[in-house]
Amino acid sequence: MTEFSEAERAYLRSQRLGRLATVDQHGQPQANPVGFFPQDDGTILIGGYRNSFAVHRPSGRW
C-alpha cells in the first residue's frame, strides 16, 4: 500500500469537507459532501449524516 507523503497529510489535515463519489444501482454517479478526519494509522474516517467508516488509500490511487 502506498502511504501519503507528509505534504499530502498536511493538506488533508487542513481540509474538513470532501466528496465521496459512488454509483447508484443504475450506474449513475453520485458525489456527496462528507466530513473526513485523517488518522495516525493511515486510515481516513469518513462521516456523513447516516454513517461513518474508515478507508485505506488504495495503492497508486487517489
C-alpha positions as CSV (number, residue, x, y, z in Angstrom):
1,M,0.0,0.0,0.0
2,T,1.3,3.5,-0.9
3,E,1.2,5.9,2.0
4,F,0.5,9.6,1.9
5,S,3.5,12.0,1.9
6,E,3.9,14.5,4.7
7,A,2.7,17.3,2.3
8,E,-0.4,15.2,1.4
9,R,-1.2,14.6,5.1
10,A,-0.7,18.3,5.9
11,Y,-3.1,19.2,3.1
12,L,-5.7,16.7,4.2
13,R,-5.5,17.9,7.8
14,S,-6.2,21.4,6.6
15,Q,-9.5,20.4,4.9
16,R,-12.7,19.3,6.5
17,L,-15.0,18.7,3.6
18,G,-14.5,16.2,0.8
19,R,-16.6,14.4,-1.8
20,L,-17.2,10.7,-1.8
21,A,-18.1,9.5,-5.3
22,T,-20.1,6.3,-5.8
23,V,-22.5,5.0,-8.4
24,D,-26.1,4.0,-7.7
25,Q,-27.8,0.8,-8.7
26,H,-28.5,2.3,-12.2
27,G,-24.8,3.2,-12.8
28,Q,-25.4,6.9,-12.2
29,P,-22.6,8.8,-10.4
30,Q,-23.2,10.4,-7.1
31,A,-20.7,12.7,-5.5
32,N,-21.7,13.6,-1.9
33,P,-20.1,16.0,0.5
34,V,-18.6,14.2,3.5
35,G,-16.6,15.2,6.6
36,F,-13.3,13.3,6.9
37,F,-10.6,13.0,9.5
38,P,-7.2,11.6,8.7
39,Q,-6.0,9.2,11.4
40,D,-2.4,8.5,12.6
41,D,-2.7,4.9,11.5
42,G,-3.1,5.9,7.8
43,T,-6.8,5.5,7.6
44,I,-9.3,8.3,7.0
45,L,-12.5,8.4,8.9
46,I,-15.4,9.5,6.7
47,G,-18.6,10.7,8.2
48,G,-21.9,11.8,7.0
49,Y,-25.5,12.2,8.2
50,R,-26.1,8.5,8.5
51,N,-22.8,6.7,8.5
52,S,-19.2,6.8,9.5
53,F,-16.4,4.4,8.3
54,A,-12.6,4.2,7.8
55,V,-10.9,3.7,4.4
56,H,-7.3,2.9,3.4
57,R,-5.7,4.6,0.4
58,P,-5.6,2.1,-2.4
59,S,-2.1,1.5,-3.8
60,G,-1.3,4.1,-6.5
61,R,-4.8,5.6,-6.4
62,W,-6.5,8.7,-5.1
